Amino acid sequence: MSIKPFIIEPSSYDLDKTIYGIEEIRKHNQQRFEMEQLTAVVYDDFEEKVCVGYKDITDKEFWVRGHMPDFALMPGVIMCEAAAQLASFFVCYHGIMTDCVMGLAGLEDVRYRGIVRPGNRFVVQAKMLHFRKKLISAHFQGIVDNNIVCDGVVKGVPLNVAISDLK
């Protein structure tokens, strides 16, 4: 049982019905190879500013060999990266940002409440909170087997914006 309410109830989407697959994700996100942290997007509601995607975790992930040997755990920073990629996909797909190469600008109130291991489907829910010319933010939750394993707020910035412009 989850500690917090879901951003959107898992019964509201079907993980077996892909809306946007990896090729569509690649049109909007620049990450490739080991850094691709989304397999598919299965829910997209522009009016509510909510989307849901997932990453199928395999024993071939780059972090498996060293984090931790004999008991592989998905690093928390990679969970946050998956959330950032989902938020980036949403704003770029919907044309919310004019320059759509997004970079991670920060994280707030991140909590880890469970583990993610090879063989899991890591579901990420995101609800966009703010869209400004130079910054976006989204509340996210990482979910495994309908249990929230991480949550927080991710912030993104178009990479053509100088850091000094954010102040």
Phi and psi in degrees as GROMACS dihedral restraints (atoms count N, CA, C in turn):
[ dihedral_restraints ]
;  ai    aj    ak    al  type     phi  dphi    fc
    3     4     5     6     1   -75.1    20    10
    4     5     6     7     1   149.3    20    10
    6     7     8     9     1   -75.9    20    10
    7     8     9    10     1   -40.4    20    10
    9    10    11    12     1  -111.8    20    10
   10    11    12    13     1   159.6    20    10
   12    13    14    15     1   -69.6    20    10
   13    14    15    16     1   149.5    20    10
   15    16    17    18     1   -69.2    20    10
   16    17    18    19     1   152.7    20    10
   18    19    20    21     1   -59.8    20    10
   19    20    21    22     1   -45.1    20    10
   21    22    23    24     1  -141.8    20    10
   22    23    24    25     1   135.8    20    10
   24    25    26    27     1   -59.8    20    10
   25    26    27    28     1   132.4    20    10
   27    28    29    30     1   -56.2    20    10
   28    29    30    31     1   -25.1    20    10
   30    31    32    33     1   -70.4    20    10
   31    32    33    34     1    -8.9    20    10
   33    34    35    36     1   -81.7    20    10
   34    35    36    37     1    -9.8    20    10
   36    37    38    39     1  -139.5    20    10
   37    38    39    40     1   161.7    20    10
   39    40    41    42     1  -116.3    20    10
   40    41    42    43     1   113.2    20    10
   42    43    44    45     1   -66.2    20    10
   43    44    45    46     1   -14.3    20    10
   45    46    47    48     1   -92.1    20    10
   46    47    48    49     1    -0.6    20    10
   48    49    50    51     1  -117.1    20    10
   49    50    51    52     1    95.8    20    10
   51    52    53    54     1   -73.5    20    10
   52    53    54    55     1   130.1    20    10
   54    55    56    57     1   -90.4    20    10
   55    56    57    58     1   -47.5    20    10
   57    58    59    60     1  -128.3    20    10
   58    59    60    61     1   121.5    20    10
   60    61    62    63     1   -90.3    20    10
   61    62    63    64     1  -172.4    20    10
   63    64    65    66     1   -60.8    20    10
   64    65    66    67     1   -35.9    20    10
   66    67    68    69     1   -65.9    20    10
   67    68    69    70     1   -40.8    20    10
   69    70    71    72     1   -68.8    20    10
   70    71    72    73     1   -38.8    20    10
   72    73    74    75     1   -60.2    20    10
   73    74    75    76     1   -43.4    20    10
   75    76    77    78     1   -64.3    20    10
   76    77    78    79     1   -25.4    20    10
   78    79    80    81     1   -66.4    20    10
   79    80    81    82     1   -23.7    20    10
   81    82    83    84     1  -116.2    20    10
   82    83    84    85     1   -21.5    20    10
   84    85    86    87     1  -113.8    20    10
   85    86    87    88     1   140.7    20    10
   87    88    89    90     1   -87.8    20    10
   88    89    90    91     1   -15.5    20    10
   90    91    92    93     1   -64.6    20    10
   91    92    93    94     1   141.7    20    10
   93    94    95    96     1  -138.4    20    10
   94    95    96    97     1   168.6    20    10
   96    97    98    99     1    54.4    20    10
   97    98    99   100     1  -127.0    20    10
   99   100   101   102     1   -62.5    20    10
  100   101   102   103     1   -23.7    20    10
  102   103   104   105     1   -90.2    20    10
  103   104   105   106     1    -1.8    20    10
  105   106   107   108     1   -73.8    20    10
  106   107   108   109     1   117.9    20    10
  108   109   110   111     1  -116.1    20    10
  109   110   111   112     1    15.3    20    10
  111   112   113   114     1  -127.4    20    10
  112   113   114   115     1   134.2    20    10
  114   115   116   117     1   -95.5    20    10
  115   116   117   118     1   -39.2    20    10
  117   118   119   120     1  -160.7    20    10
  118   119   120   121     1   159.5    20    10
  120   121   122   123     1  -113.1    20    10
  121   122   123   124     1   129.9    20    10
  123   124   125   126     1  -117.1    20    10
  124   125   126   127     1    -5.6    20    10
  126   127   128   129     1  -151.9    20    10
  127   128   129   130     1   135.3    20    10
  129   130   131   132     1  -151.3    20    10
  130   131   132   133     1   110.4    20    10
  132   133   134   135     1  -123.7    20    10
  133   134   135   136     1    99.7    20    10
  135   136   137   138     1   -64.7    20    10
  136   137   138   139     1   -38.5    20    10
  138   139   140   141     1   -62.3    20    10
  139   140   141   142     1   -43.6    20    10
  141   142   143   144     1   -85.8    20    10
  142   143   144   145     1   -10.4    20    10
  144   145   146   147     1    62.3    20    10
  145   146   147   148     1    40.9    20    10
  147   148   149   150     1  -124.8    20    10
  148   149   150   151     1   139.6    20    10
  150   151   152   153     1  -143.9    20    10
  151   152   153   154     1   159.7    20    10
  153   154   155   156     1  -138.3    20    10
  154   155   156   157     1   133.5    20    10
  156   157   158   159     1  -139.0    20    10
  157   158   159   160     1   179.5    20    10
  159   160   161   162     1  -150.5    20    10
  160   161   162   163     1   164.2    20    10
  162   163   164   165     1  -132.0    20    10
  163   164   165   166     1   123.8    20    10
  165   166   167   168     1   -81.3    20    10
  166   167   168   169     1   119.1    20    10
  168   169   170   171     1   -88.7    20    10
  169   170   171   172     1   124.1    20    10
  171   172   173   174     1  -115.0    20    10
  172   173   174   175     1   172.8    20    10
  174   175   176   177     1   -79.4    20    10
  175   176   177   178     1     4.3    20    10
  177   178   179   180     1   -97.3    20    10
  178   179   180   181     1     0.5    20    10
  180   181   182   183     1   -59.8    20    10
  181   182   183   184     1   145.7    20    10
  183   184   185   186     1   -61.3    20    10
  184   185   186   187     1   -24.4    20    10
  186   187   188   189     1   -89.3    20    10
  187   188   189   190     1   -11.2    20    10
  189   190   191   192     1   -60.7    20    10
  190   191   192   193     1   -44.0    20    10
  192   193   194   195     1   -61.6    20    10
  193   194   195   196     1   -34.7    20    10
  195   196   197   198     1  -114.5    20    10
  196   197   198   199     1    -2.4    20    10
  198   199   200   201     1  -135.4    20    10
  199   200   201   202     1    83.0    20    10
  201   202   203   204     1  -115.6    20    10
  202   203   204   205     1   142.1    20    10
  204   205   206   207     1   -55.7    20    10
  205   206   207   208     1   135.8    20    10
  207   208   209   210     1    73.0    20    10
  208   209   210   211     1    -4.6    20    10
  210   211   212   213     1  -157.4    20    10
  211   212   213   214     1    70.9    20    10
  213   214   215   216     1   -63.4    20    10
  214   215   216   217     1   129.2    20    10
  216   217   218   219     1  -126.0    20    10
  217   218   219   220     1   133.2    20    10
  219   220   221   222     1   -65.9    20    10
  220   221   222   223     1   123.2    20    10
  222   223   224   225     1   -62.2    20    10
  223   224   225   226     1   143.0    20    10
  225   226   227   228     1   -57.1    20    10
  226   227   228   229     1   -37.0    20    10
  228   229   230   231     1   -64.8    20    10
  229   230   231   232     1   -30.4    20    10
  231   232   233   234     1   -74.4    20    10
  232   233   234   235     1   -34.3    20    10
  234   235   236   237     1   -60.3    20    10
  235   236   237   238     1   -44.2    20    10
  237   238   239   240     1   -65.4    20    10
  238   239   240   241     1   -36.2    20    10
  240   241   242   243     1   -62.3    20    10
  241   242   243   244     1   -40.7    20    10
  243   244   245   246     1   -61.1    20    10
  244   245   246   247     1   -41.9    20    10
  246   247   248   249     1   -64.2    20    10
  247   248   249   250     1   -42.1    20    10
  249   250   251   252     1   -62.9    20    10
  250   251   252   253     1   -40.2    20    10
  252   253   254   255     1   -66.9    20    10
  253   254   255   256     1   -36.3    20    10
  255   256   257   258     1   -66.6    20    10
  256   257   258   259     1   -45.6    20    10
  258   259   260   261     1   -62.7    20    10
  259   260   261   262     1   -41.6    20    10
  261   262   263   264     1   -61.5    20    10
  262   263   264   265     1   -45.2    20    10
  264   265   266   267     1   -57.3    20    10
  265   266   267   268     1   -46.7    20    10
  267   268   269   270     1   -58.8    20    10
  268   269   270   271     1   -50.8    20    10
  270   271   272   273     1   -69.7    20    10
  271   272   273   274     1   -33.5    20    10
  273   274   275   276     1   -75.6    20    10
  274   275   276   277     1   -44.3    20    10
  276   277   278   279     1   -59.0    20    10
  277   278   279   280     1   -41.1    20    10
  279   280   281   282     1   -89.2    20    10
  280   281   282   283     1     3.4    20    10
  282   283   284   285     1    67.5    20    10
  283   284   285   286     1    26.5    20    10
  285   286   287   288     1   -70.9    20    10
  286   287   288   289     1   -35.2    20    10
  288   289   290   291     1  -106.0    20    10
  289   290   291   292     1   141.8    20    10
  291   292   293   294     1   -76.7    20    10
  292   293   294   295     1   -37.0    20    10
  294   295   296   297     1  -105.1    20    10
  295   296   297   298     1   113.4    20    10
  297   298   299   300     1  -104.5    20    10
  298   299   300   301     1    38.8    20    10
  300   301   302   303     1  -107.2    20    10
  301   302   303   304     1   102.4    20    10
  303   304   305   306     1   -94.7    20    10
  304   305   306   307     1   144.9    20    10
  306   307   308   309     1  -122.1    20    10
  307   308   309   310     1   155.6    20    10
  309   310   311   312     1   -72.3    20    10
  310   311   312   313     1   124.4    20    10
  312   313   314   315     1  -105.0    20    10
  313   314   315   316     1   -18.9    20    10
  315   316   317   318     1   166.0    20    10
  316   317   318   319     1   169.3    20    10
  318   319   320   321     1  -133.9    20    10
  319   320   321   322     1   145.3    20    10
  321   322   323   324     1  -135.2    20    10
  322   323   324   325     1   145.2    20    10
  324   325   326   327     1    51.5    20    10
  325   326   327   328     1    37.7    20    10
  327   328   329   330     1   -78.5    20    10
  328   329   330   331     1   133.3    20    10
  330   331   332   333     1  -133.0    20    10
  331   332   333   334     1   142.0    20    10
  333   334   335   336     1  -109.5    20    10
  334   335   336   337     1   127.4    20    10
  336   337   338   339     1  -124.0    20    10
  337   338   339   340     1     3.6    20    10
  339   340   341   342     1  -172.6    20    10
  340   341   342   343     1  -177.0    20    10
  342   343   344   345     1  -116.8    20    10
  343   344   345   346     1   157.4    20    10
  345   346   347   348     1  -126.0    20    10
  346   347   348   349     1   129.6    20    10
  348   349   350   351     1  -129.9    20    10
  349   350   351   352     1   161.8    20    10
  351   352   353   354     1   -53.2    20    10
  352   353   354   355     1   139.2    20    10
  354   355   356   357     1    99.2    20    10
  355   356   357   358     1   -16.7    20    10
  357   358   359   360     1   -83.1    20    10
  358   359   360   361     1   153.1    20    10
  360   361   362   363     1  -101.1    20    10
  361   362   363   364     1   114.5    20    10
  363   364   365   366     1   -92.2    20    10
  364   365   366   367     1   106.5    20    10
  366   367   368   369     1   -93.1    20    10
  367   368   369   370     1   135.8    20    10
  369   370   371   372     1  -121.1    20    10
  370   371   372   373     1   127.6    20    10
  372   373   374   375     1  -109.2    20    10
  373   374   375   376     1   142.3    20    10
  375   376   377   378     1  -140.8    20    10
  376   377   378   379     1   138.1    20    10
  378   379   380   381     1  -123.7    20    10
  379   380   381   382     1   118.6    20    10
  381   382   383   384     1   -66.8    20    10
  382   383   384   385     1   134.1    20    10
  384   385   386   387     1  -103.1    20    10
  385   386   387   388     1   -48.5    20    10
  387   388   389   390     1  -138.2    20    10
  388   389   390   391     1   139.8    20    10
  390   391   392   393     1  -124.0    20    10
  391   392   393   394     1   115.0    20    10
  393   394   395   396     1  -123.3    20    10
  394   395   396   397     1   167.9    20    10
  396   397   398   399     1   -55.3    20    10
  397   398   399   400     1   -36.0    20    10
  399   400   401   402     1  -116.3    20    10
  400   401   402   403     1     2.8    20    10
  402   403   404   405     1  -158.5    20    10
  403   404   405   406     1   138.9    20    10
  405   406   407   408     1  -122.1    20    10
  406   407   408   409     1   157.1    20    10
  408   409   410   411     1  -142.2    20    10
  409   410   411   412     1   149.8    20    10
  411   412   413   414     1  -145.4    20    10
  412   413   414   415     1   137.5    20    10
  414   415   416   417     1   -79.6    20    10
  415   416   417   418     1   136.8    20    10
  417   418   419   420     1  -133.3    20    10
  418   419   420   421     1   157.5    20    10
  420   421   422   423     1  -138.3    20    10
  421   422   423   424     1   136.1    20    10
  423   424   425   426     1  -102.1    20    10
  424   425   426   427     1   134.5    20    10
  426   427   428   429     1  -132.9    20    10
  427   428   429   430     1   136.5    20    10
  429   430   431   432     1  -130.2    20    10
  430   431   432   433     1   126.8    20    10
  432   433   434   435     1    51.3    20    10
  433   434   435   436     1    44.9    20    10
  435   436   437   438     1    61.6    20    10
  436   437   438   439     1    23.1    20    10
  438   439   440   441     1  -118.1    20    10
  439   440   441   442     1   131.8    20    10
  441   442   443   444     1   -73.1    20    10
  442   443   444   445     1   119.9    20    10
  444   445   446   447     1  -103.8    20    10
  445   446   447   448     1   -16.8    20    10
  447   448   449   450     1  -159.8    20    10
  448   449   450   451     1   154.7    20    10
  450   451   452   453     1  -158.7    20    10
  451   452   453   454     1   162.1    20    10
  453   454   455   456     1   164.7    20    10
  454   455   456   457     1  -162.2    20    10
  456   457   458   459     1  -123.4    20    10
  457   458   459   460     1   131.1    20    10
  459   460   461   462     1  -111.7    20    10
  460   461   462   463     1   141.1    20    10
  462   463   464   465     1  -119.4    20    10
  463   464   465   466     1   142.9    20    10
  465   466   467   468     1  -132.7    20    10
  466   467   468   469     1   154.3    20    10
  468   469   470   471     1  -138.9    20    10
  469   470   471   472     1   140.3    20    10
  471   472   473   474     1   -62.0    20    10
  472   473   474   475     1   134.4    20    10
  474   475   476   477     1   -69.4    20    10
  475   476   477   478     1   -11.3    20    10
  477   478   479   480     1   -83.7    20    10
  478   479   480   481     1    -2.2    20    10
  480   481   482   483     1   -90.5    20    10
  481   482   483   484     1   126.1    20    10
  483   484   485   486     1   -68.7    20    10
  484   485   486   487     1   144.0    20    10
  486   487   488   489     1   -55.9    20    10
  487   488   489   490     1   -36.5    20    10
  489   490   491   492     1   -64.1    20    10
  490   491   492   493     1   -23.9    20    10
  492   493   494   495     1   -71.6    20    10
  493   494   495   496     1   -17.4    20    10
  495   496   497   498     1   -78.7    20    10
  496   497   498   499     1   -14.9    20    10
